[in-house]
């Protein structure tokens, strides 16, 4: 996944102004999408690596539980909440707000203003549902207390110098981002170790040679093998992947869902599965710490394999783009595998949807979720930051985790026929 661009409170302040002006009436989409946009703006720009997924999963678990306290259609993620009254919209907004305030205490004033403006625009200030939202948030925050996220004294990991070992890549030469992420308590799995990926291909294997030569040819900054269409696709997906996916979820929900309970469940399932897929990916990255193509290809003559010709001046398509963490498995494909599989389970694979890239300010329309997943596998090669095996394995792994989450969490409640 692409490293996150730095930002600060003015970004959130701008969001307050824009949303306050637009919320002269009912919210544009629904409360779930509205607060997903707020949560994304609050979390993604300031969290290292993909770690904002932890905050987003908590926000959406709390919103889901707040709404289901009223609807009772799906299992809750945390403890069920009894005797809910008032508006489920107010409850969901308060649940999201409260999780964000605890996770981002320095932004509490801005978030308080957002909540006040939101409720005021909908005529829900002082609504009884706020108490339900407060309880939903408290339940999730209690469940996730001590989960190992954002440690006070995080490990500084710089890998090794032996062939195959990851080490900081130019131009920043930064240590691994969030090396602790792979040890965070998962949201839907019993333990990440049970889902640890197999080792990447050995440097003397035919698979490694094929991967190496493919990325070397298609992923270089001056590639003559990469087509213009492949270059454009790579640039399209040079956006921050987590921001791109949350934006895509909002579009899909807005086009296909008209019940806030269904919307809340979709966002919760997608983000819970994505969180565990990324935790598992970081477990693999830290455990195997496999080198990036820029390191592998520049040192190809020293890897012990005569079939991997090195190029000391080789650079990926965007020389500044290589993320600061090991190559195997692909975080972007772990995330995409989890997201697309969740969407397939809800809507079926053949679904028309759009993806917008802020990097190039363009939109692509797909007819199948699997088609987007195919593209993401390929673009990380065209970008020159991954080998194919890391992409394919990660996509499969994210898909498997999403299936596990969908089968065991937030399931429809079975009611007696006479109820």
C-alpha positions in Angstrom: 0.0 0.0 0.0 1.1 3.5 -0.7 2.6 5.4 2.2 0.1 7.9 3.6 0.5 11.6 2.8 1.0 13.8 5.9 -1.9 16.0 7.0 -3.2 17.6 10.1 -6.2 19.2 11.8 -6.8 21.8 9.1 -7.9 19.0 6.9 -10.5 17.9 9.4 -11.4 21.6 9.9 -12.1 21.9 6.2 -14.3 18.9 6.3 -16.3 20.5 9.1 -16.9 23.6 7.0 -17.9 21.7 3.9 -20.2 19.3 5.7 -21.8 22.0 7.8 -22.7 23.9 4.6 -24.0 20.8 2.8 -26.0 19.5 5.8 -28.8 22.1 5.6 -31.1 19.1 5.3 -30.8 15.3 5.5 -27.5 13.7 5.0 -26.4 13.1 1.4 -26.1 9.3 1.6 -26.9 7.7 5.0 -25.4 8.0 8.4 -23.1 5.1 7.8 -21.6 6.5 4.7 -21.5 10.0 6.1 -19.5 8.9 9.2 -17.3 6.7 7.1 -16.2 9.8 5.2 -15.6 11.6 8.5 -13.7 8.6 10.0 -11.6 8.2 6.8 -10.6 11.9 6.9 -9.9 11.7 10.6 -7.8 8.5 10.5 -6.2 7.7 7.1 -4.1 10.8 6.7 -2.4 10.6 10.1 -2.0 6.9 10.7 1.3 5.2 9.6 1.1 2.5 6.9 -2.4 1.0 6.7 -3.0 1.1 10.5 -6.1 3.3 10.1 -8.0 0.2 9.2 -8.0 -0.7 12.9 -9.8 2.6 13.7 -12.2 2.1 10.8 -13.1 -1.4 11.8 -13.9 -0.2 15.3 -16.0 2.7 14.1 -18.1 0.5 11.9 -18.5 -2.3 14.4 -19.8 0.3 16.8 -22.2 1.8 14.2 -23.5 -1.6 13.3 -24.2 -2.5 16.9 -25.9 0.8 17.6 -28.3 0.3 14.6 -29.0 -3.3 15.4 -30.0 -2.3 18.9 -33.0 -0.9 17.2 -33.5 -3.3 14.2 -32.4 -6.7 15.7 -31.9 -8.1 12.2 -28.2 -9.1 12.5 -26.0 -10.3 15.2 -24.1 -7.6 17.1 -20.3 -7.6 17.1 -20.0 -6.6 20.7 -22.5 -7.1 23.6 -26.1 -6.7 22.5 -27.7 -3.4 23.7 -31.2 -3.7 25.3 -34.1 -1.2 25.4 -32.9 1.1 22.7 -35.1 4.2 22.1 -35.0 7.3 19.9 -33.3 7.5 16.5 -30.9 4.8 15.2 -29.3 7.6 13.1 -28.4 9.6 16.2 -27.2 6.4 17.8 -24.9 5.5 14.9 -23.5 9.0 14.6 -22.8 9.1 18.3 -21.2 5.6 18.2 -18.8 6.7 15.4 -18.0 10.0 17.1 -17.2 8.4 20.5 -14.8 5.8 19.0 -13.0 8.5 17.1 -12.7 10.8 20.1 -11.1 8.1 22.2 -8.8 7.0 19.4 -7.9 10.7 18.4 -8.2 12.7 21.6 -6.4 15.7 20.1 -9.2 16.0 17.6 -12.1 15.8 20.1 -13.1 19.5 19.7 -13.3 19.2 15.9 -15.3 15.9 16.2 -17.6 17.4 18.7 -18.4 20.2 16.3 -19.0 17.7 13.5 -21.4 15.7 15.6 -23.3 18.8 16.8 -23.6 20.1 13.2 -24.7 16.7 12.0 -27.4 16.2 14.6 -28.6 19.8 14.3 -29.1 19.5 10.5 -31.2 16.4 11.1 -33.1 17.7 14.0 -31.7 15.1 16.3 -29.9 17.1 19.0 -30.7 15.6 22.4 -32.3 12.5 20.8 -32.6 9.4 23.1 -30.7 7.3 20.6 -27.5 9.1 21.6 -27.3 6.9 24.8 -27.5 3.8 22.7 -24.6 5.0 20.5 -22.6 5.9 23.5 -23.0 2.3 24.8 -22.2 0.7 21.5 -18.9 2.7 21.3 -18.0 1.8 24.9 -18.6 -1.9 24.2 -16.2 -1.9 21.2 -13.6 0.2 22.9 -13.7 -2.1 25.9 -13.3 -5.2 23.6 -10.3 -3.7 21.8 -8.6 -2.4 24.9 -5.0 -3.8 25.1 -5.1 -5.2 21.6 -1.4 -4.3 20.9 -2.1 -1.5 18.5 0.0 1.7 18.5 2.5 0.7 21.2 4.2 3.4 23.2 7.7 2.1 22.3 7.3 0.5 18.9 10.0 -1.7 17.5 12.4 -0.1 14.9 12.9 -2.8 12.2 15.4 -2.3 9.4 15.6 -5.9 8.1 18.9 -7.4 7.0 21.5 -7.3 4.3 21.6 -10.9 3.2 20.2 -11.8 -0.3 16.4 -11.9 -0.1 16.2 -9.8 3.1 14.3 -6.6 3.1 16.1 -3.4 3.9 15.0 0.3 3.8 14.5 1.5 0.2 15.3 4.8 -1.5 14.7 7.6 -1.5 13.6 7.9 2.2 15.5 4.8 3.4 12.9 4.6 6.2 12.6 1.7 8.7 9.5 -0.6 8.4 6.3 1.2 9.0 4.1 -0.3 11.8 6.1 -3.5 12.4 3.8 -4.2 15.3 0.7 -4.5 13.2 1.1 -8.2 12.6 0.9 -8.8 16.3 -2.3 -6.9 16.9 -5.3 -9.0 18.2 -7.4 -9.9 15.2 -11.1 -8.9 14.9 -12.6 -12.1 13.5 -9.9 -14.7 13.6 -8.9 -16.6 16.8 -5.2 -15.9 16.1 -3.2 -14.7 13.1 -0.6 -17.4 13.4 -3.2 -20.0 12.3 -3.4 -18.1 9.0 0.3 -17.4 8.5 1.2 -17.5 4.8 3.7 -20.0 3.3 7.2 -18.7 2.6 7.9 -16.7 -0.5 9.6 -18.5 -3.3 13.3 -19.3 -2.7 15.8 -17.3 -4.6 17.0 -20.4 -6.6 13.4 -21.4 -7.7 12.0 -21.1 -11.1 9.0 -19.2 -9.7 11.3 -16.6 -8.3 13.1 -16.2 -11.6 9.8 -15.8 -13.4 8.6 -13.2 -10.9 11.9 -11.4 -11.0 12.1 -11.1 -14.8 8.4 -10.1 -15.1 8.7 -7.2 -12.6 12.1 -6.2 -14.0 10.6 -5.9 -17.5 7.2 -4.5 -16.8 7.8 -2.4 -13.6 10.8 -0.3 -14.5 10.7 3.4 -14.8 11.8 3.3 -18.4 10.1 0.0 -19.4 9.7 -0.7 -23.1 7.7 -3.9 -22.4 4.9 -2.1 -20.4 2.0 -0.8 -22.6 0.5 2.6 -22.3 -2.7 1.1 -21.0 -0.7 -0.8 -18.3 1.1 2.4 -17.4 -2.1 4.3 -17.0 -3.6 1.5 -14.9 -0.6 1.6 -12.6 -0.9 5.3 -12.2 -4.7 5.0 -11.5 -3.9 2.7 -8.6 -1.1 4.8 -7.2 -3.7 6.3 -4.9 -3.7 5.5 -1.1 -5.4 2.1 -1.2 -7.3 2.4 2.0 -8.8 5.8 1.1 -9.6 4.5 -2.4 -11.4 1.5 -0.9 -13.5 3.4 1.6 -14.5 5.8 -1.2 -15.5 2.8 -3.3 -17.6 1.3 -0.5 -19.5 4.6 -0.1 -20.3 4.6 -3.8 -21.4 0.9 -3.8 -23.5 1.4 -0.7 -25.1 4.5 -2.1 -26.1 2.8 -5.4 -27.3 -0.5 -4.0 -28.5 -0.1 -0.4 -31.5 1.8 1.0 -31.5 0.5 4.6 -29.0 1.8 7.2 -28.9 -1.6 8.8 -27.7 -3.2 5.6 -25.3 -0.4 5.0 -23.9 -0.6 8.5 -23.4 -4.4 8.2 -21.7 -4.1 4.8 -19.2 -1.5 6.1 -18.6 -3.4 9.2 -18.0 -6.8 7.5 -15.8 -5.2 4.9 -13.6 -3.3 7.4 -13.4 -6.1 9.9 -12.3 -8.6 7.2 -9.9 -6.0 5.8 -8.4 -5.3 9.2 -7.7 -9.0 9.8 -6.3 -9.4 6.2 -3.9 -6.5 6.8 -2.9 -7.8 10.3 -2.1 -11.2 8.6 -0.2 -9.4 5.8 1.9 -7.6 8.3 2.6 -10.8 10.2 3.9 -12.2 7.0 5.9 -9.1 6.1 7.6 -9.0 9.5 8.1 -12.8 9.7 9.6 -13.3 6.2 10.9 -9.7 5.6 11.4 -10.4 1.9 13.1 -7.8 -0.2 11.5 -5.4 -2.6 12.1 -5.5 -6.4 14.2 -2.4 -6.3 16.6 -4.1 -3.9 16.4 -7.5 -5.6 17.0 -6.3 -9.1 19.8 -3.8 -8.2 21.5 -6.7 -6.4 20.5 -9.5 -8.8 24.1 -10.4 -9.6 24.7 -11.2 -5.9 21.7 -13.4 -5.1 23.3 -16.7 -6.0 21.1 -17.3 -9.0 22.7 -17.0 -12.4 19.3 -16.7 -14.0 18.5 -13.3 -12.4 20.6 -10.7 -14.2 21.1 -7.7 -12.0 20.7 -4.0 -13.0 22.4 -1.7 -10.5 20.5 1.4 -11.8 17.0 -0.2 -12.1 14.2 1.8 -10.6 10.4 1.2 -10.3 7.9 3.0 -12.5 7.5 5.8 -9.8 11.0 5.9 -8.1 9.5 7.5 -4.9 6.6 5.1 -4.6 8.1 1.9 -3.0 6.4 1.6 0.5 8.5 1.3 3.6 7.9 -2.3 4.5 8.8 -5.7 3.2 7.4 -7.1 -0.1 5.7 -10.4 0.8 2.7 -10.5 0.9 1.1 -7.6 -0.8 -0.9 -5.3 1.6 -2.9 -3.8 -1.3 -4.0 -7.3 -2.5 -4.7 -8.5 1.0 -7.0 -5.5 1.4 -8.5 -5.8 -2.0 -9.1 -9.6 -1.7 -11.0 -9.0 1.6 -13.0 -6.2 0.3 -14.0 -7.7 -3.1 -14.9 -11.1 -1.5 -17.1 -9.4 1.1 -18.8 -7.5 -1.7 -19.2 -10.7 -3.7 -20.9 -12.4 -0.7 -23.3 -9.5 -0.3 -24.1 -8.6 -3.9 -22.7 -11.4 -6.1 -19.7 -11.0 -8.3 -21.5 -9.5 -11.3 -22.2 -6.0 -10.0 -21.6 -2.7 -11.8 -19.6 -0.3 -9.6 -17.1 2.6 -10.0 -13.7 3.3 -8.5 -12.3 6.8 -8.3 -8.6 7.5 -8.1 -7.6 10.8 -6.3 -4.1 10.3 -7.7 -5.1 10.9 -11.3 -8.7 12.3 -10.7 -10.3 9.6 -12.8 -13.0 7.1 -12.4 -13.1 3.5 -13.7 -16.3 1.4 -14.0 -16.2 -2.4 -13.5 -18.8 -5.0 -14.1 -17.4 -7.6 -11.7 -15.6 -7.3 -8.4 -13.2 -10.0 -9.6 -12.1 -7.8 -12.5 -10.9 -5.1 -10.1 -9.1 -7.7 -8.0 -7.4 -8.9 -11.2 -6.3 -5.4 -12.0 -4.8 -4.8 -8.5 -2.7 -8.0 -8.8 -1.3 -6.8 -12.1 -0.7 -3.1 -11.2 1.6 -3.8 -8.3 3.9 -5.5 -10.9 3.5 -2.6 -13.4 4.4 -0.2 -10.6 7.5 -2.1 -9.9 6.9 -2.6 -6.2 5.9 -6.3 -6.0 6.5 -9.7 -7.5 3.5 -11.6 -8.8 3.5 -14.4 -6.1 3.1 -11.8 -3.3 0.1 -10.4 -5.1 -1.6 -13.7 -5.9 -1.0 -15.2 -2.5 -2.2 -12.0 -0.7 -5.4 -11.8 -2.8 -6.2 -15.5 -2.0 -5.5 -14.9 1.7 -7.7 -11.8 1.9 -10.5 -13.7 0.2 -10.2 -16.6 2.7 -10.3 -14.3 5.7 -13.4 -12.5 4.3 -15.2 -15.8 3.9 -14.4 -16.7 7.5 -15.6 -13.3 8.7 -18.8 -13.4 6.7 -19.6 -16.9 7.8 -19.2 -16.3 11.6 -19.9 -12.6 12.3 -22.9 -10.2 11.9 -25.1 -13.0 10.7 -28.9 -12.6 10.1 -30.8 -13.3 13.3 -33.0 -16.3 13.1 -36.5 -15.5 14.5 -39.3 -17.8 15.4 -42.1 -18.0 12.8 -44.6 -16.7 15.3 -42.7 -13.6 16.2 
